[in-house]
Amino acid sequence: MPALVDGGVVVTEVAAICAYLADKFPEKRLAPEIGSADRATYYRYLFLAGNTIEPAFSPMAAGIEHPESRSV
């Protein structure tokens, strides 16, 4: 599991680490400004892999076949 330790703060999960770093260092322009319309697109793609792609691939990687693969 990826983890970031920043002083007394521990952040886990890839998307959370990315968001944390982008917010901590706004001068690096790692993400659109808070309040920007582009922030919604940033969030969509930031969370896409962990919420959509990973759940679909995890069972396959573990050798588990979904009984109704079309529903996945």
PyMOL Python script that loads the backbone (N, CA, C, O; Angstrom):
from pymol import cmd

cmd.read_pdbstr("""\
ATOM      1  N   MET A   1       0.844  -1.162   0.000  1.00  0.00           N
ATOM      2  CA  MET A   1       0.000   0.000   0.000  1.00  0.00           C
ATOM      3  C   MET A   1       0.895   1.232   0.000  1.00  0.00           C
ATOM      4  O   MET A   1       1.775   1.369   0.850  1.00  0.00           O
ATOM      5  N   PRO A   2       0.670   2.110  -0.940  1.00  0.00           N
ATOM      6  CA  PRO A   2       1.450   3.341  -0.930  1.00  0.00           C
ATOM      7  C   PRO A   2       1.076   4.213   0.271  1.00  0.00           C
ATOM      8  O   PRO A   2      -0.088   4.292   0.665  1.00  0.00           O
ATOM      9  N   ALA A   3       2.068   4.849   0.827  1.00  0.00           N
ATOM     10  CA  ALA A   3       1.839   5.743   1.963  1.00  0.00           C
ATOM     11  C   ALA A   3       2.831   6.891   1.901  1.00  0.00           C
ATOM     12  O   ALA A   3       3.956   6.730   1.428  1.00  0.00           O
ATOM     13  N   LEU A   4       2.415   8.030   2.374  1.00  0.00           N
ATOM     14  CA  LEU A   4       3.265   9.216   2.467  1.00  0.00           C
ATOM     15  C   LEU A   4       3.244   9.652   3.921  1.00  0.00           C
ATOM     16  O   LEU A   4       2.179   9.792   4.522  1.00  0.00           O
ATOM     17  N   VAL A   5       4.421   9.866   4.482  1.00  0.00           N
ATOM     18  CA  VAL A   5       4.538  10.392   5.838  1.00  0.00           C
ATOM     19  C   VAL A   5       5.136  11.777   5.709  1.00  0.00           C
ATOM     20  O   VAL A   5       6.248  11.942   5.205  1.00  0.00           O
ATOM     21  N   ASP A   6       4.390  12.776   6.169  1.00  0.00           N
ATOM     22  CA  ASP A   6       4.817  14.175   6.085  1.00  0.00           C
ATOM     23  C   ASP A   6       4.741  14.752   7.494  1.00  0.00           C
ATOM     24  O   ASP A   6       3.697  15.240   7.928  1.00  0.00           O
ATOM     25  N   GLY A   7       5.862  14.687   8.191  1.00  0.00           N
ATOM     26  CA  GLY A   7       5.854  15.102   9.593  1.00  0.00           C
ATOM     27  C   GLY A   7       4.987  14.137  10.373  1.00  0.00           C
ATOM     28  O   GLY A   7       5.264  12.938  10.395  1.00  0.00           O
ATOM     29  N   GLY A   8       3.948  14.634  11.008  1.00  0.00           N
ATOM     30  CA  GLY A   8       3.046  13.785  11.771  1.00  0.00           C
ATOM     31  C   GLY A   8       1.829  13.333  10.991  1.00  0.00           C
ATOM     32  O   GLY A   8       0.931  12.699  11.546  1.00  0.00           O
ATOM     33  N   VAL A   9       1.793  13.656   9.706  1.00  0.00           N
ATOM     34  CA  VAL A   9       0.641  13.306   8.870  1.00  0.00           C
ATOM     35  C   VAL A   9       0.976  12.066   8.051  1.00  0.00           C
ATOM     36  O   VAL A   9       2.029  12.000   7.417  1.00  0.00           O
ATOM     37  N   VAL A  10       0.078  11.081   8.066  1.00  0.00           N
ATOM     38  CA  VAL A  10       0.230   9.887   7.239  1.00  0.00           C
ATOM     39  C   VAL A  10      -0.928   9.881   6.245  1.00  0.00           C
ATOM     40  O   VAL A  10      -2.093   9.955   6.633  1.00  0.00           O
ATOM     41  N   VAL A  11      -0.594   9.793   4.966  1.00  0.00           N
ATOM     42  CA  VAL A  11      -1.609   9.762   3.909  1.00  0.00           C
ATOM     43  C   VAL A  11      -1.426   8.464   3.138  1.00  0.00           C
ATOM     44  O   VAL A  11      -0.323   8.156   2.686  1.00  0.00           O
ATOM     45  N   THR A  12      -2.507   7.703   2.987  1.00  0.00           N
ATOM     46  CA  THR A  12      -2.467   6.477   2.201  1.00  0.00           C
ATOM     47  C   THR A  12      -3.426   6.616   1.020  1.00  0.00           C
ATOM     48  O   THR A  12      -4.259   7.521   0.988  1.00  0.00           O
ATOM     49  N   GLU A  13      -3.301   5.729   0.074  1.00  0.00           N
ATOM     50  CA  GLU A  13      -4.097   5.704  -1.158  1.00  0.00           C
ATOM     51  C   GLU A  13      -3.495   6.690  -2.166  1.00  0.00           C
ATOM     52  O   GLU A  13      -3.215   7.846  -1.848  1.00  0.00           O
ATOM     53  N   VAL A  14      -3.310   6.198  -3.368  1.00  0.00           N
ATOM     54  CA  VAL A  14      -2.632   6.974  -4.408  1.00  0.00           C
ATOM     55  C   VAL A  14      -3.319   8.304  -4.680  1.00  0.00           C
ATOM     56  O   VAL A  14      -2.659   9.343  -4.708  1.00  0.00           O
ATOM     57  N   ALA A  15      -4.629   8.289  -4.878  1.00  0.00           N
ATOM     58  CA  ALA A  15      -5.344   9.529  -5.192  1.00  0.00           C
ATOM     59  C   ALA A  15      -5.264  10.525  -4.047  1.00  0.00           C
ATOM     60  O   ALA A  15      -5.118  11.725  -4.281  1.00  0.00           O
ATOM     61  N   ALA A  16      -5.357  10.046  -2.815  1.00  0.00           N
ATOM     62  CA  ALA A  16      -5.273  10.929  -1.656  1.00  0.00           C
ATOM     63  C   ALA A  16      -3.883  11.554  -1.551  1.00  0.00           C
ATOM     64  O   ALA A  16      -3.755  12.731  -1.215  1.00  0.00           O
ATOM     65  N   ILE A  17      -2.855  10.778  -1.836  1.00  0.00           N
ATOM     66  CA  ILE A  17      -1.483  11.303  -1.804  1.00  0.00           C
ATOM     67  C   ILE A  17      -1.317  12.375  -2.873  1.00  0.00           C
ATOM     68  O   ILE A  17      -0.747  13.433  -2.608  1.00  0.00           O
ATOM     69  N   CYS A  18      -1.808  12.111  -4.069  1.00  0.00           N
ATOM     70  CA  CYS A  18      -1.711  13.097  -5.149  1.00  0.00           C
ATOM     71  C   CYS A  18      -2.433  14.393  -4.790  1.00  0.00           C
ATOM     72  O   CYS A  18      -1.893  15.483  -4.979  1.00  0.00           O
ATOM     73  N   ALA A  19      -3.661  14.271  -4.271  1.00  0.00           N
ATOM     74  CA  ALA A  19      -4.432  15.456  -3.887  1.00  0.00           C
ATOM     75  C   ALA A  19      -3.746  16.205  -2.751  1.00  0.00           C
ATOM     76  O   ALA A  19      -3.693  17.435  -2.763  1.00  0.00           O
ATOM     77  N   TYR A  20      -3.227  15.483  -1.780  1.00  0.00           N
ATOM     78  CA  TYR A  20      -2.532  16.095  -0.645  1.00  0.00           C
ATOM     79  C   TYR A  20      -1.340  16.909  -1.124  1.00  0.00           C
ATOM     80  O   TYR A  20      -1.164  18.058  -0.720  1.00  0.00           O
ATOM     81  N   LEU A  21      -0.524  16.316  -1.981  1.00  0.00           N
ATOM     82  CA  LEU A  21       0.672  17.015  -2.472  1.00  0.00           C
ATOM     83  C   LEU A  21       0.311  18.211  -3.341  1.00  0.00           C
ATOM     84  O   LEU A  21       0.951  19.259  -3.258  1.00  0.00           O
ATOM     85  N   ALA A  22      -0.713  18.056  -4.174  1.00  0.00           N
ATOM     86  CA  ALA A  22      -1.144  19.173  -5.020  1.00  0.00           C
ATOM     87  C   ALA A  22      -1.638  20.341  -4.176  1.00  0.00           C
ATOM     88  O   ALA A  22      -1.364  21.500  -4.489  1.00  0.00           O
ATOM     89  N   ASP A  23      -2.367  20.032  -3.104  1.00  0.00           N
ATOM     90  CA  ASP A  23      -2.881  21.098  -2.238  1.00  0.00           C
ATOM     91  C   ASP A  23      -1.787  21.697  -1.359  1.00  0.00           C
ATOM     92  O   ASP A  23      -1.828  22.885  -1.038  1.00  0.00           O
ATOM     93  N   LYS A  24      -0.817  20.885  -0.972  1.00  0.00           N
ATOM     94  CA  LYS A  24       0.262  21.378  -0.113  1.00  0.00           C
ATOM     95  C   LYS A  24       1.221  22.299  -0.875  1.00  0.00           C
ATOM     96  O   LYS A  24       1.789  23.229  -0.301  1.00  0.00           O
ATOM     97  N   PHE A  25       1.394  22.028  -2.169  1.00  0.00           N
ATOM     98  CA  PHE A  25       2.329  22.805  -2.978  1.00  0.00           C
ATOM     99  C   PHE A  25       1.624  23.442  -4.175  1.00  0.00           C
ATOM    100  O   PHE A  25       1.921  23.088  -5.317  1.00  0.00           O
ATOM    101  N   PRO A  26       0.694  24.377  -3.938  1.00  0.00           N
ATOM    102  CA  PRO A  26      -0.063  24.960  -5.056  1.00  0.00           C
ATOM    103  C   PRO A  26       0.824  25.693  -6.067  1.00  0.00           C
ATOM    104  O   PRO A  26       0.470  25.806  -7.240  1.00  0.00           O
ATOM    105  N   GLU A  27       1.969  26.186  -5.613  1.00  0.00           N
ATOM    106  CA  GLU A  27       2.876  26.895  -6.526  1.00  0.00           C
ATOM    107  C   GLU A  27       3.448  25.982  -7.606  1.00  0.00           C
ATOM    108  O   GLU A  27       3.945  26.465  -8.623  1.00  0.00           O
ATOM    109  N   LYS A  28       3.385  24.674  -7.398  1.00  0.00           N
ATOM    110  CA  LYS A  28       3.884  23.708  -8.390  1.00  0.00           C
ATOM    111  C   LYS A  28       2.848  23.418  -9.470  1.00  0.00           C
ATOM    112  O   LYS A  28       3.151  22.773 -10.473  1.00  0.00           O
ATOM    113  N   ARG A  29       1.628  23.896  -9.258  1.00  0.00           N
ATOM    114  CA  ARG A  29       0.535  23.750 -10.227  1.00  0.00           C
ATOM    115  C   ARG A  29       0.295  22.287 -10.614  1.00  0.00           C
ATOM    116  O   ARG A  29       0.159  21.960 -11.793  1.00  0.00           O
ATOM    117  N   LEU A  30       0.246  21.420  -9.610  1.00  0.00           N
ATOM    118  CA  LEU A  30      -0.007  19.999  -9.829  1.00  0.00           C
ATOM    119  C   LEU A  30      -1.486  19.723 -10.065  1.00  0.00           C
ATOM    120  O   LEU A  30      -1.848  18.648 -10.543  1.00  0.00           O
ATOM    121  N   ALA A  31      -2.332  20.676  -9.737  1.00  0.00           N
ATOM    122  CA  ALA A  31      -3.774  20.538  -9.909  1.00  0.00           C
ATOM    123  C   ALA A  31      -4.360  21.909 -10.221  1.00  0.00           C
ATOM    124  O   ALA A  31      -3.751  22.933  -9.911  1.00  0.00           O
ATOM    125  N   PRO A  32      -5.540  21.930 -10.833  1.00  0.00           N
ATOM    126  CA  PRO A  32      -6.209  23.219 -11.053  1.00  0.00           C
ATOM    127  C   PRO A  32      -6.520  23.890  -9.717  1.00  0.00           C
ATOM    128  O   PRO A  32      -6.659  23.218  -8.695  1.00  0.00           O
ATOM    129  N   GLU A  33      -6.625  25.196  -9.732  1.00  0.00           N
ATOM    130  CA  GLU A  33      -6.906  25.940  -8.507  1.00  0.00           C
ATOM    131  C   GLU A  33      -8.238  25.518  -7.901  1.00  0.00           C
ATOM    132  O   GLU A  33      -9.184  25.185  -8.614  1.00  0.00           O
ATOM    133  N   ILE A  34      -8.296  25.536  -6.571  1.00  0.00           N
ATOM    134  CA  ILE A  34      -9.557  25.270  -5.876  1.00  0.00           C
ATOM    135  C   ILE A  34     -10.561  26.323  -6.309  1.00  0.00           C
ATOM    136  O   ILE A  34     -10.252  27.515  -6.319  1.00  0.00           O
ATOM    137  N   GLY A  35     -11.740  25.895  -6.661  1.00  0.00           N
ATOM    138  CA  GLY A  35     -12.770  26.804  -7.148  1.00  0.00           C
ATOM    139  C   GLY A  35     -12.819  26.890  -8.657  1.00  0.00           C
ATOM    140  O   GLY A  35     -13.778  27.420  -9.218  1.00  0.00           O
ATOM    141  N   SER A  36     -11.796  26.375  -9.324  1.00  0.00           N
ATOM    142  CA  SER A  36     -11.744  26.393 -10.780  1.00  0.00           C
ATOM    143  C   SER A  36     -12.698  25.349 -11.354  1.00  0.00           C
ATOM    144  O   SER A  36     -12.882  24.285 -10.763  1.00  0.00           O
ATOM    145  N   ALA A  37     -13.299  25.646 -12.495  1.00  0.00           N
ATOM    146  CA  ALA A  37     -14.171  24.673 -13.168  1.00  0.00           C
ATOM    147  C   ALA A  37     -13.376  23.431 -13.573  1.00  0.00           C
ATOM    148  O   ALA A  37     -13.934  22.337 -13.653  1.00  0.00           O
ATOM    149  N   ASP A  38     -12.082  23.595 -13.826  1.00  0.00           N
ATOM    150  CA  ASP A  38     -11.237  22.462 -14.206  1.00  0.00           C
ATOM    151  C   ASP A  38     -11.002  21.494 -13.047  1.00  0.00           C
ATOM    152  O   ASP A  38     -10.558  20.365 -13.256  1.00  0.00           O
ATOM    153  N   ARG A  39     -11.296  21.934 -11.841  1.00  0.00           N
ATOM    154  CA  ARG A  39     -11.079  21.073 -10.674  1.00  0.00           C
ATOM    155  C   ARG A  39     -11.981  19.836 -10.726  1.00  0.00           C
ATOM    156  O   ARG A  39     -11.585  18.770 -10.254  1.00  0.00           O
ATOM    157  N   ALA A  40     -13.169  19.958 -11.282  1.00  0.00           N
ATOM    158  CA  ALA A  40     -14.081  18.815 -11.391  1.00  0.00           C
ATOM    159  C   ALA A  40     -13.495  17.735 -12.294  1.00  0.00           C
ATOM    160  O   ALA A  40     -13.564  16.550 -11.969  1.00  0.00           O
ATOM    161  N   THR A  41     -12.928  18.130 -13.408  1.00  0.00           N
ATOM    162  CA  THR A  41     -12.293  17.167 -14.315  1.00  0.00           C
ATOM    163  C   THR A  41     -11.083  16.533 -13.650  1.00  0.00           C
ATOM    164  O   THR A  41     -10.852  15.333 -13.800  1.00  0.00           O
ATOM    165  N   TYR A  42     -10.315  17.315 -12.925  1.00  0.00           N
ATOM    166  CA  TYR A  42      -9.157  16.806 -12.181  1.00  0.00           C
ATOM    167  C   TYR A  42      -9.595  15.718 -11.201  1.00  0.00           C
ATOM    168  O   TYR A  42      -8.977  14.655 -11.138  1.00  0.00           O
ATOM    169  N   TYR A  43     -10.657  15.978 -10.438  1.00  0.00           N
ATOM    170  CA  TYR A  43     -11.154  14.990  -9.494  1.00  0.00           C
ATOM    171  C   TYR A  43     -11.645  13.733 -10.214  1.00  0.00           C
ATOM    172  O   TYR A  43     -11.394  12.616  -9.761  1.00  0.00           O
ATOM    173  N   ARG A  44     -12.338  13.916 -11.325  1.00  0.00           N
ATOM    174  CA  ARG A  44     -12.865  12.761 -12.058  1.00  0.00           C
ATOM    175  C   ARG A  44     -11.735  11.819 -12.452  1.00  0.00           C
ATOM    176  O   ARG A  44     -11.821  10.614 -12.216  1.00  0.00           O
ATOM    177  N   TYR A  45     -10.685  12.357 -13.044  1.00  0.00           N
ATOM    178  CA  TYR A  45      -9.579  11.502 -13.483  1.00  0.00           C
ATOM    179  C   TYR A  45      -8.703  11.037 -12.328  1.00  0.00           C
ATOM    180  O   TYR A  45      -8.103   9.965 -12.402  1.00  0.00           O
ATOM    181  N   LEU A  46      -8.622  11.818 -11.277  1.00  0.00           N
ATOM    182  CA  LEU A  46      -7.839  11.427 -10.113  1.00  0.00           C
ATOM    183  C   LEU A  46      -8.410  10.160  -9.470  1.00  0.00           C
ATOM    184  O   LEU A  46      -7.661   9.285  -9.035  1.00  0.00           O
ATOM    185  N   PHE A  47      -9.729  10.072  -9.416  1.00  0.00           N
ATOM    186  CA  PHE A  47     -10.385   8.954  -8.747  1.00  0.00           C
ATOM    187  C   PHE A  47     -10.850   7.852  -9.694  1.00  0.00           C
ATOM    188  O   PHE A  47     -11.344   6.825  -9.228  1.00  0.00           O
ATOM    189  N   LEU A  48     -10.712   8.024 -10.974  1.00  0.00           N
ATOM    190  CA  LEU A  48     -11.169   7.037 -11.951  1.00  0.00           C
ATOM    191  C   LEU A  48     -10.525   5.667 -11.748  1.00  0.00           C
ATOM    192  O   LEU A  48     -11.227   4.658 -11.686  1.00  0.00           O
ATOM    193  N   ALA A  49      -9.226   5.623 -11.646  1.00  0.00           N
ATOM    194  CA  ALA A  49      -8.537   4.332 -11.554  1.00  0.00           C
ATOM    195  C   ALA A  49      -8.948   3.550 -10.308  1.00  0.00           C
ATOM    196  O   ALA A  49      -9.261   2.363 -10.398  1.00  0.00           O
ATOM    197  N   GLY A  50      -8.948   4.197  -9.164  1.00  0.00           N
ATOM    198  CA  GLY A  50      -9.251   3.506  -7.921  1.00  0.00           C
ATOM    199  C   GLY A  50     -10.704   3.115  -7.759  1.00  0.00           C
ATOM    200  O   GLY A  50     -11.015   2.145  -7.067  1.00  0.00           O
ATOM    201  N   ASN A  51     -11.602   3.864  -8.395  1.00  0.00           N
ATOM    202  CA  ASN A  51     -13.029   3.592  -8.221  1.00  0.00           C
ATOM    203  C   ASN A  51     -13.663   2.817  -9.366  1.00  0.00           C
ATOM    204  O   ASN A  51     -14.726   2.224  -9.187  1.00  0.00           O
ATOM    205  N   THR A  52     -13.042   2.809 -10.523  1.00  0.00           N
ATOM    206  CA  THR A  52     -13.645   2.184 -11.691  1.00  0.00           C
ATOM    207  C   THR A  52     -12.771   1.086 -12.284  1.00  0.00           C
ATOM    208  O   THR A  52     -13.230  -0.038 -12.486  1.00  0.00           O
ATOM    209  N   ILE A  53     -11.537   1.407 -12.558  1.00  0.00           N
ATOM    210  CA  ILE A  53     -10.659   0.461 -13.245  1.00  0.00           C
ATOM    211  C   ILE A  53     -10.148  -0.626 -12.296  1.00  0.00           C
ATOM    212  O   ILE A  53     -10.227  -1.811 -12.617  1.00  0.00           O
ATOM    213  N   GLU A  54      -9.631  -0.234 -11.143  1.00  0.00           N
ATOM    214  CA  GLU A  54      -9.068  -1.215 -10.208  1.00  0.00           C
ATOM    215  C   GLU A  54     -10.085  -2.271  -9.771  1.00  0.00           C
ATOM    216  O   GLU A  54      -9.750  -3.455  -9.777  1.00  0.00           O
ATOM    217  N   PRO A  55     -11.318  -1.897  -9.391  1.00  0.00           N
ATOM    218  CA  PRO A  55     -12.269  -2.932  -8.989  1.00  0.00           C
ATOM    219  C   PRO A  55     -12.575  -3.937 -10.101  1.00  0.00           C
ATOM    220  O   PRO A  55     -12.898  -5.092  -9.821  1.00  0.00           O
ATOM    221  N   ALA A  56     -12.477  -3.510 -11.340  1.00  0.00           N
ATOM    222  CA  ALA A  56     -12.730  -4.427 -12.449  1.00  0.00           C
ATOM    223  C   ALA A  56     -11.560  -5.384 -12.659  1.00  0.00           C
ATOM    224  O   ALA A  56     -11.767  -6.541 -13.024  1.00  0.00           O
ATOM    225  N   PHE A  57     -10.342  -4.917 -12.432  1.00  0.00           N
ATOM    226  CA  PHE A  57      -9.164  -5.736 -12.676  1.00  0.00           C
ATOM    227  C   PHE A  57      -8.728  -6.578 -11.478  1.00  0.00           C
ATOM    228  O   PHE A  57      -8.095  -7.619 -11.661  1.00  0.00           O
ATOM    229  N   SER A  58      -9.044  -6.160 -10.285  1.00  0.00           N
ATOM    230  CA  SER A  58      -8.590  -6.887  -9.092  1.00  0.00           C
ATOM    231  C   SER A  58      -9.057  -8.339  -9.059  1.00  0.00           C
ATOM    232  O   SER A  58      -8.235  -9.222  -8.817  1.00  0.00           O
ATOM    233  N   PRO A  59     -10.338  -8.626  -9.291  1.00  0.00           N
ATOM    234  CA  PRO A  59     -10.743 -10.036  -9.285  1.00  0.00           C
ATOM    235  C   PRO A  59     -10.039 -10.837 -10.385  1.00  0.00           C
ATOM    236  O   PRO A  59      -9.654 -11.988 -10.175  1.00  0.00           O
ATOM    237  N   MET A  60      -9.876 -10.222 -11.549  1.00  0.00           N
ATOM    238  CA  MET A  60      -9.211 -10.905 -12.652  1.00  0.00           C
ATOM    239  C   MET A  60      -7.761 -11.240 -12.279  1.00  0.00           C
ATOM    240  O   MET A  60      -7.281 -12.337 -12.566  1.00  0.00           O
ATOM    241  N   ALA A  61      -7.081 -10.309 -11.651  1.00  0.00           N
ATOM    242  CA  ALA A  61      -5.696 -10.535 -11.232  1.00  0.00           C
ATOM    243  C   ALA A  61      -5.608 -11.632 -10.179  1.00  0.00           C
ATOM    244  O   ALA A  61      -4.591 -12.318 -10.080  1.00  0.00           O
ATOM    245  N   ALA A  62      -6.669 -11.800  -9.393  1.00  0.00           N
ATOM    246  CA  ALA A  62      -6.702 -12.833  -8.356  1.00  0.00           C
ATOM    247  C   ALA A  62      -7.203 -14.165  -8.895  1.00  0.00           C
ATOM    248  O   ALA A  62      -7.288 -15.145  -8.155  1.00  0.00           O
ATOM    249  N   GLY A  63      -7.539 -14.203 -10.197  1.00  0.00           N
ATOM    250  CA  GLY A  63      -8.020 -15.439 -10.799  1.00  0.00           C
ATOM    251  C   GLY A  63      -9.478 -15.723 -10.524  1.00  0.00           C
ATOM    252  O   GLY A  63      -9.930 -16.859 -10.662  1.00  0.00           O
ATOM    253  N   ILE A  64     -10.225 -14.690 -10.132  1.00  0.00           N
ATOM    254  CA  ILE A  64     -11.653 -14.856  -9.842  1.00  0.00           C
ATOM    255  C   ILE A  64     -12.442 -14.426 -11.073  1.00  0.00           C
ATOM    256  O   ILE A  64     -12.242 -13.332 -11.599  1.00  0.00           O
ATOM    257  N   GLU A  65     -13.325 -15.282 -11.517  1.00  0.00           N
ATOM    258  CA  GLU A  65     -14.145 -14.943 -12.680  1.00  0.00           C
ATOM    259  C   GLU A  65     -15.541 -14.557 -12.208  1.00  0.00           C
ATOM    260  O   GLU A  65     -16.176 -15.298 -11.458  1.00  0.00           O
ATOM    261  N   HIS A  66     -16.006 -13.415 -12.640  1.00  0.00           N
ATOM    262  CA  HIS A  66     -17.348 -12.945 -12.278  1.00  0.00           C
ATOM    263  C   HIS A  66     -18.363 -13.806 -13.016  1.00  0.00           C
ATOM    264  O   HIS A  66     -18.203 -14.048 -14.212  1.00  0.00           O
ATOM    265  N   PRO A  67     -19.404 -14.274 -12.332  1.00  0.00           N
ATOM    266  CA  PRO A  67     -20.379 -15.154 -12.994  1.00  0.00           C
ATOM    267  C   PRO A  67     -21.126 -14.484 -14.152  1.00  0.00           C
ATOM    268  O   PRO A  67     -21.572 -15.164 -15.076  1.00  0.00           O
ATOM    269  N   GLU A  68     -21.262 -13.171 -14.104  1.00  0.00           N
ATOM    270  CA  GLU A  68     -21.900 -12.434 -15.184  1.00  0.00           C
ATOM    271  C   GLU A  68     -20.976 -11.316 -15.615  1.00  0.00           C
ATOM    272  O   GLU A  68     -21.184 -10.158 -15.253  1.00  0.00           O
ATOM    273  N   SER A  69     -19.960 -11.655 -16.382  1.00  0.00           N
ATOM    274  CA  SER A  69     -18.919 -10.676 -16.726  1.00  0.00           C
ATOM    275  C   SER A  69     -19.443  -9.451 -17.446  1.00  0.00           C
ATOM    276  O   SER A  69     -18.834  -8.385 -17.355  1.00  0.00           O
ATOM    277  N   ARG A  70     -20.560  -9.570 -18.163  1.00  0.00           N
ATOM    278  CA  ARG A  70     -21.113  -8.401 -18.847  1.00  0.00           C
ATOM    279  C   ARG A  70     -21.625  -7.357 -17.864  1.00  0.00           C
ATOM    280  O   ARG A  70     -21.669  -6.170 -18.189  1.00  0.00           O
ATOM    281  N   SER A  71     -22.012  -7.788 -16.667  1.00  0.00           N
ATOM    282  CA  SER A  71     -22.538  -6.858 -15.674  1.00  0.00           C
ATOM    283  C   SER A  71     -21.444  -6.042 -15.005  1.00  0.00           C
ATOM    284  O   SER A  71     -21.712  -4.994 -14.417  1.00  0.00           O
ATOM    285  N   VAL A  72     -20.211  -6.526 -15.096  1.00  0.00           N
ATOM    286  CA  VAL A  72     -19.106  -5.826 -14.469  1.00  0.00           C
ATOM    287  C   VAL A  72     -18.763  -4.641 -15.313  1.00  0.00           C
ATOM    288  O   VAL A  72     -17.847  -3.889 -14.978  1.00  0.00           O
TER     289      VAL A  72
END
""", "prot")
cmd.dss("prot")
cmd.show_as("cartoon", "prot")
cmd.util.cbc("prot")
cmd.orient("prot")
